[in-house]
Every structure is written in C-alpha cells, then in structure tokens.
C-alpha cells in the first residue's frame, strides 16, 4: 500500500453558515479537530489546505499542524485546487481527503476505504444513500497530474475528475459520519439543540 498522507480541505468560505465552520465546537473540540484526529491515526503526515483569511486563524489554533494556502495559480478554484496543492506539498503513495465540517467522521471509514485499494485503482470513493462522497475518499498519487490538467482547463468539478479515473465506489451505511454542517439549522439539529437526541 505504501505511505499515506492526509489532505485536510479547509478552503471553503462558509457563506451559507455565516462564520467559519472549522471553529464550531462539539464536545469542547473544534470541528476541524475531529477531521485531524481521524486522519492522524492512519497517516504518516497531514497538511491543511486553506485560504489566506482562514490561515491566520488556523495558525493561532493549530500550531502542531502544517497549514498552507492554495497554489497561487489556482487560488479560489475549489477542492481540486486544495487537493493538488496538498499533493504537491506532501509526497505519498495514497492520499486521504477530508473536509473540516464533518464532526462525526471517524477513522473506521478510512480503514474501510483503504481495504479496497488495488494497484489498478485511482480512487476509492464512498457512496452514502445514493450520493457519492468524493471529498471523504482516497486517491492514488498519479491522480495529481489528472487534477492539474483539469485545473489548467478550468474544469473545477470533482465529479468530472472521477469520470476520468478508475474509481472503486463503496456503498456505506454509516450515514451520520458523512453529515456536513452547512447551515445554522444543521448545527442546532445535530449538535447544539437542547433536546438533541441524535448525538
């Protein structure tokens, strides 16, 4: 399998939520820390890729983590820019990607994905309730060049990337692990609500 690196994708603007979701709390931990912890157990190294504005905040809070911003040629180009920048920064055979707004994520998800890694596979992507989850997935190092080609053509869709890869799709039932908190209503429902029975 070779060595595995973690790419923590933290470049989103959190426009729908209205404030940086990475610094929301659940059980006294910031959201982003759950993603970091889930990656640390199975990776040799982790890098967080974020935007210039958030980097200053992360530098204050996450002093034990490598934090970088998108490659200058692809700033603002979404998750693909983050993935490419992280792959440039860390050398590895396989990369695990994770966003910072999924506080229920756990390492078991990644262990399952890694168990399907094969020599002729470019990516292993979970499917939850019929929806693919390309930002919580694993990618072979060769995918970096495919991403670069898309970025140069300004094709920023992760789904388009998958169309050009040999992907193993894995159905998963652990739906809650993939919940991302996009709205304040989501946060209240799943985490902050006084009668929350879903935690």
Helices and strands as residue ranges (DSSP letters): E 4-10, G 21-23, E 25-26, E 29-30, H 31-40, E 45-50, H 52-61, E 66-69, G 72-74, H 79-89, E 94-99, H 107-114, E 123-128, E 131-140, H 143-152, H 158-163, E 167-172, G 175-178, H 184-187, I 188-192
